Structure formats: C-alpha cells, structure tokens
Amino acid sequence: MSMDDPNLPSEMCDDALGGGAAFASISMLELSRSDFGVEYAFIYNCVRVYVIILSQDLEGEGSILNEFDNFRIDLDDPDTLFQFEEWILGPLQPFLDREAPTPSRHKPMSLLQYFSPRTFAFKFVNNEGQLDAMELDYDPAVNGDYSPKTHIVDVPASSPQLRGHQSKGGVVLRSELPSVPLIAASELVRAENSGDEEISDIPRKVQRRSEPDHPLFFKAGLRDHGHLREMELLGKITHSGRFESPWKTSKFVGLVVWDDDPNCLMGLLMQYIDGKTLRDRSRDAPEVLKKKWIDQVEATLRRLHEVGITWGDVKPDNVMNDASEDAVLVDFGGGYTDYIPHELQQTPQGDLIGLDHMRAAMGV
C-alpha cells in the first residue's frame, strides 16, 4: 500500500510507539442549524465524522430533547459550543477509541492524506432516555464533502455542459489560471511542529518532499474563504512585476491539485513568511518601527490601487513582518469590516478607511 493512499487506516497517519498521547486532536469542519436539527462535521485523530441530530429522533424518555434544544438556540456562544461538542463526543467515544485512537506521536502527513481521511456518518437517537449514536452509510451526496475542490473547466461556469458538475469550491476557467506550477497534493507535507491538539487543524505551513528546507504557506480552497479572488489578485500582482521591495505582498508559488484529478484544485501555495502579524508586533514595538510599517502599508496599498487591485480586508492581522522587518500585505480573499460603510466594502475608498483605522489603532 502506498504511503499516500488516501484510504490509509488512521494508525498509518501517526506513529504509535506505545503508550497513549496526552491529548486527542479534534477540529470542527462544519456546523449548520435548522428548525429541525443540527449537522456537525469534525476531524478526530485523522478520521472525519459527520453527525446528524434531528429533534424528532430525540423525542421520548428523559431530558435529551430539552438539552439539545438549549444547545441549538445558543451555539454562537463559545462556551455553549464547547459544551455541545463534549455532549456529542460522549456517545461517540467508544467508536473513536477504536477507530481513531490517540497516537503517541504523529508522522508528517501529506495534504492528500489530510483531505482524504476515512469518513463515517452517524445520527443521534433517544434510546430509552440515553443519547445513542447510530452509524449510517456515509454518502457524500447526503452527508456532504467538505474537502476543498475547485474544478478547472474549459467553458464558462454558466455553460449547460457544467450542469450537475458544480462543487462547493466552485469552478475556474483554465484560461484564467495564473502562470504558476501545478503541484500534486501528495508532494506536499505538513511542516509545522504541531502539538497533539493541533494535528487535526488544516495544514498551513507545508513543504515539498523534494525541498524539505523550503517551507511554503498553503491556503485551502474552501467555500467562502475567497480563494478564487485571492488567486486572481495574486496572479495580477505577479504579472504586474511592480511589487518587489519595498512594496511587499504575498508571493504566489503554485496551485495544489488532487492527485486523482489534476483538473481539480485543492488550494493555493504562497511564499512562507517567518514572522508575526502587525497586530502582534505593534503591542511592544518602538514608535519608529510602527511608523515604518504603516508607511510601507500605505505605499503598497496605493500601488495596488494604481494597478486596479483592491485589497478588501485592511487590518493589522493581514500584515506580516518578514525577516527584514518590513511590512508584507497578505490575505487577498476579501472580507467585510464593521467600520467600513457597506457601499464602500471592496473598494479603494474602503481600503483607505481601513488604513486610517489601522493607523489610529497603532497610535501613529
């Protein structure tokens, strides 16, 4: 069996050297609510789990339905969400202990392995007053598939030829792809020194197997994460040739594609910046550095506007400090900010309002 077979059993995703690790790793993928119930998807120690909870299935003895309703109406509260996750894990724990045991040490995992885990589906029921998990046959069409997939097509997305082939990641015309390499997901492995609790989080710092000393930044093409906008704008930035030092932005390195379908994008690869965000650095940075950074941000922002690019999410969290102590603008996926009027969102005027707000927040 290939080490990059996406159907690897969970113990192949780690290095079990005897003795259990202190912490299991869990990361939420999706949480959706309706008047009828909740659907919840998560990764647990390299295994993906979908849970369907319908109010009608919890009717009966005990207080299970009442507990669920109390959770459902308040899931926006972080404390309630944490308690809800604990409530869900209870009935699933015997299954998770068997199918996704916590390893003593994790091996580096490729992007293909991370996004192709063994997947299971359950529905919760009231079994004589006890919350019980009933395993279902997993069906992506029913339970959903939150793997990042954007299809590369040769005809416009509105074409009748694409009917029935849309995905949550959308589609992109081949002619609109930037001129960067396409890299198979199996060739990229996680590079972070993650602790046990973070190993289920989406990999961000990765490296090519052939270049272990050159970390890269991976951004998954998940729905609503702006990857298509970011891909387009980074392509324009690269093509313009106008953003070398001191006008610094994210550097496009490549596009990640699925091994079994090179016409399907998994995400974007960018140059890795070994530094902190402007928000973090500004807390204790001297005045001269803060003024340097905000001046660099303004100069780069105005150059973006000169070439017809709107940054769209101007805030200190989206500026990195590199090894030269320069400000680097990142995250071109767009966003919406409270203090920018709705009609000015995603406009150059909105960018400048965001810049003024950043300057005030930094006290320069």
PEZI-V870327 format. One record per residue. RES is the residue in one letter. PHI is phi in whole degrees, -180 to 180 (NA if undefined). D_LAST is the distance of its C-alpha to the last C-alpha in whole Angstrom. Layout:
# PEZI-V870327
res=(RES,RES)
phi=(PHI,PHI)
d_last=(D_LAST,D_LAST)
This chain:
# PEZI-V870327
res=(M,S,M,D,D,P,N,L,P,S,E,M,C,D,D,A,L,G,G,G,A,A,F,A,S,I,S,M,L,E,L,S,R,S,D,F,G,V,E,Y,A,F,I,Y,N,C,V,R,V,Y,V,I,I,L,S,Q,D,L,E,G,E,G,S,I,L,N,E,F,D,N,F,R,I,D,L,D,D,P,D,T,L,F,Q,F,E,E,W,I,L,G,P,L,Q,P,F,L,D,R,E,A,P,T,P,S,R,H,K,P,M,S,L,L,Q,Y,F,S,P,R,T,F,A,F,K,F,V,N,N,E,G,Q,L,D,A,M,E,L,D,Y,D,P,A,V,N,G,D,Y,S,P,K,T,H,I,V,D,V,P,A,S,S,P,Q,L,R,G,H,Q,S,K,G,G,V,V,L,R,S,E,L,P,S,V,P,L,I,A,A,S,E,L,V,R,A,E,N,S,G,D,E,E,I,S,D,I,P,R,K,V,Q,R,R,S,E,P,D,H,P,L,F,F,K,A,G,L,R,D,H,G,H,L,R,E,M,E,L,L,G,K,I,T,H,S,G,R,F,E,S,P,W,K,T,S,K,F,V,G,L,V,V,W,D,D,D,P,N,C,L,M,G,L,L,M,Q,Y,I,D,G,K,T,L,R,D,R,S,R,D,A,P,E,V,L,K,K,K,W,I,D,Q,V,E,A,T,L,R,R,L,H,E,V,G,I,T,W,G,D,V,K,P,D,N,V,M,N,D,A,S,E,D,A,V,L,V,D,F,G,G,G,Y,T,D,Y,I,P,H,E,L,Q,Q,T,P,Q,G,D,L,I,G,L,D,H,M,R,A,A,M,G,V)
phi=(NA,-64,-67,-109,-65,-66,-97,-55,-63,-59,-70,-80,-87,-143,-123,-82,-102,97,81,-82,-73,-73,-132,-81,-115,-137,-142,-72,-101,-157,-141,-130,-120,-147,-68,-99,167,-137,-116,-135,-127,-153,-104,-134,48,77,-115,-99,-130,-111,-124,-112,-125,-109,-56,-64,-81,-103,-68,134,-66,76,-111,-60,-62,-65,-61,-63,-61,-65,-66,-60,-81,-136,-73,-74,-81,-57,-66,-65,-62,-61,-65,-65,-63,-63,-62,-69,-66,-51,-67,-89,-58,-58,-65,-65,-62,-83,-93,-139,-64,-73,-80,-86,-158,-99,-81,-59,-112,-76,-63,-63,-65,-61,-91,-129,-78,-61,-130,-132,-129,-140,-123,-98,-136,-92,-109,54,89,-114,-74,-129,-105,-107,-73,-116,-75,-71,-134,-55,-68,-98,-84,95,-136,-95,-67,-73,-140,-120,-81,-88,-124,-105,-129,-57,-60,-82,-65,-59,-64,-95,-59,89,-117,-74,-133,-64,-84,85,-133,-142,-70,-59,-67,-97,-69,-68,-83,-132,-65,-98,-121,-67,-61,-70,-86,-118,-122,-61,-111,-69,-90,-78,-78,-55,-76,-100,-66,-87,-70,-60,-62,-120,-91,-131,-149,-76,-58,-81,-136,-66,-100,-126,-67,-130,-104,-105,-122,-69,-85,-82,-63,67,-104,70,-68,-70,-64,-64,-61,-63,-71,-65,-63,-65,-61,-63,-64,-68,66,-114,-127,-92,-52,-95,-95,-107,-136,-53,-108,-73,-113,-179,-118,-95,-120,-72,-60,-84,-154,-67,-96,-133,-83,-99,172,-111,-117,-130,-61,-82,-106,-88,-168,-108,-76,-62,-61,-71,-69,-70,-64,-132,-80,-67,-57,-64,-70,-62,-67,-60,-65,-67,-66,-66,-60,-64,-63,-68,-62,-67,-69,-58,-64,-63,-98,83,-114,-101,-64,90,-150,-79,-164,-59,-66,-105,-127,-107,-102,-90,-65,-91,63,-101,-86,-122,-79,-131,63,-106,-79,84,-177,-126,-118,-57,-86,-105,-54,-54,-72,-106,-62,62,-130,-58,-62,-63,-58,-70,-63,-62,-64,-61,-66,-65,-61,-66,-65,-87,73,-128)
d_last=(58,55,52,50,53,51,53,53,54,51,52,52,48,48,50,52,53,55,53,51,47,45,43,44,41,41,38,38,39,40,40,42,44,46,49,51,49,46,46,44,44,43,43,45,45,46,48,47,48,48,49,51,51,53,54,57,58,57,59,62,62,60,56,55,54,53,50,49,49,46,44,44,43,40,39,35,35,34,36,39,38,39,42,43,43,45,47,48,48,51,54,52,52,56,55,52,53,56,54,51,51,48,49,48,46,45,45,43,43,43,41,45,46,43,43,47,48,51,51,52,53,54,54,55,58,59,62,64,61,59,56,57,56,58,58,58,58,55,55,51,53,53,50,48,46,42,43,40,42,42,45,45,47,49,49,47,46,48,51,54,55,52,53,53,51,47,45,42,40,41,43,41,43,44,44,40,39,37,39,38,41,42,42,45,43,46,44,41,41,38,36,34,36,36,37,40,38,36,39,39,36,35,35,32,32,35,37,40,44,44,41,40,38,35,33,32,30,33,32,35,36,36,36,33,31,31,32,34,31,29,32,32,29,29,32,31,28,31,33,31,30,27,25,25,22,20,20,20,22,24,28,31,34,36,38,40,43,46,49,51,50,48,47,45,41,40,36,34,33,30,29,28,25,25,21,19,17,13,13,16,14,11,13,14,12,11,8,9,10,7,6,10,10,8,10,13,13,13,15,17,17,18,21,22,23,25,27,27,25,23,21,22,20,16,15,13,17,18,16,18,17,20,22,21,17,16,15,18,18,21,23,24,27,25,24,24,21,21,19,20,23,26,27,24,24,25,24,21,20,20,18,15,15,14,11,10,11,9,6,6,8,6,4,0)
